[in-house]
Amino acid sequence: MRIREILTACINGKRITRDEGLQLSLEADILELGEAAYEVRFQKNQQPFVTYVVDTNPNYSNICTIECSFCAFYKRKGETGAFTLSVEELITSFKHAAERGVTTVLLQGGVHPDLPFEYYLELIERTRKEVPHIVPHFFSPPEILGIAQTSGLSVEEVLQKFWYAGLRTLPGGGAEILSDRVRLKISSKKGSSNDWLMVMRIAHRIGYRTTATMMFGHFEEWEDIINHLEAIRILQDETNGFMAFIPWSFKPSNTPLEKVIPYHATPLKYLRILALARLYLDNVPHIQTSWFSEGKKIGQIGLYFGADDFGGTIFEENVHAAAQYYNKATVDECRRLIREAGFIPAQRNTLYNILSIDK
């Protein structure tokens, strides 16, 4: 009965506590959890639309000093296969993407040890000027921290200068699990949970809108997952800067962590986390289901576990590919998958504003 009381409270708009969230994660029937999340999803996003964005996810460099044990993408400087693209090469790539209808470029790289600050500024300014139909969704919090360190600027100074150059949104990568116990095991050089939250807090105060993410399926316990959601919820109460929450599972192939954790998290765990996020994050407007990271069928099922967004088309992606995980979809296929799941596809922009409804 206690589980049903907690789920009913969520449906009635009552905020659940950390202990109640943990109880749901451990004890709730997966279908009852999903049903409650589905109902809450429609309270927050009443139209029967499922949004998607036409985007691409290139990388400006794979050179990285952080060396996360879950990452198959990074290279050390000078290592075979290491690359850094010039601003000109990236602008050319963005122009080609715009010709294909892309409206958002989610750009990330490694935490580079010595790229000049002017490189990042020029990239933002030229994207805004030369590819005006593209919204630059650039640089996760660990990259911002790295840029601050190499430039000698504070995080606030970096973000202010990027704002003046035309950047308005940041991707939520690098959060992994906001539990320092876990971070020490999988990304000891990436900084603390508070470092990630600090970058987001400053960004939100300046005016940036961002996403929040979670990468699970390694050393985390359910208590760590609840702590992660609690940290996001607390910061959102303070700043209201998060547009969406996006969880995905660890992909072990070709990673140093593969020898310890050679398996994928189960689809049931993903769906449980998705539903739990919708119920717990009562102040975050959107939850994204990931056809890309979890598979197209699970992406569709996720729409019945609290998600209202189907993510992007991701014309280019290199990080998961380095872990031998490949999943592609065209714009038409994204629309078809949404329709087949029983919803109306609606194209959105980076800020989750609907651009068109595909009736």
C-alpha positions, 0 to 999 in steps of 0.5 A: 500500500505504501508504494501506491500511496507514493505514486498517488501522491506524485500523480496529485502533484505532491513532491516525493522525498529522497526516501520515497524515491529510493523506495520506489526505485527498489520496490515499485512494480515497473508497470505501475511506476511507468503508468504513474510516470505516463500520467505525470508526463501528460500533466506537464505536457498536455498535448499528444505531441512527442518532440524531436530535434534535427541535430548532429553531434560532431566532435572538435577533438578527441584529445583529453586529459581526463581519461575516464575509464568508461570512455572508448573515444579519448586519445592522449596528445600525440597518440595514434588516432588523436585529432583536433579539427580546425575552426574552418573544418568545423564551420564547413561541417556545420554548413553541410549539416544545415543543408540537410536541415539540421537546426542544432549542433551538439558539439563536444570534445575532450578536455584539451590541454592546450587549445587557445581560448580564441579557438572556442570564441572564434568557433562560436562567433563564426557559427552564429555569423556564417551558419545562422540557422544552426544553434550552437549547443556547445561544451559540457561542464568538464570542458568549461572547467578545462577551458577555464584552467588552460585560459587562466580565466574563471568559469564565470569569465569563460561563460560570460565571454562565450555568452557575448560571442553568441552561445546560449545553451550548454549540453549536460554531458559529464555529469555521469553519476553525481556521486563522488563515491562513484566518480572516483571509480570511473572518472577520478580526474573529471572533478567532483559532483559539485564542480559540475553543479557549479558550472551549471549554476553559474551558467543558469545565472548568466542566462544559459539554458541547459540539459542534465544527463546521467550515465548509469550501468556501472558502479552506481547503486540506487541510492546514488541515482536518487542522490543524482536526481536530488542534486538536479532537483535542488539546483533546478529549484534555485535556477530553473535553468534545466530544460530536460533530463536525459539518462543513458546506459554505459557502453563497455566495448573498447573501454578500460572499464570493460574488463570489470563491467563487460555487460550493458544495463538491462532495458528494464533498469533504463525504463525504471530510471526514466519513469523514476526521473519523471516522478522525482524531477517535478520541476524539470519540464522534459524527459528524453527517451533515447532511441539512440543509446537504448535502441529504437524499440526501447526508445518507443516504449520509453514514451510510455514511461514518462518521456515526452521527447524522442531526442535527435536525429544525430546525423554524426556521432563518434563517442558511442561508435568508438565503443562499437555501438552504432544506431542511426535514424533519418528524420522520416524514421524518427517521425515514423517511430513516434507515430508507430508508438501512438503519438504525433511527431513535432519538430522542436528547436534547441530550446524545446519550442515546437517548430512544426507538427507533423500531422 
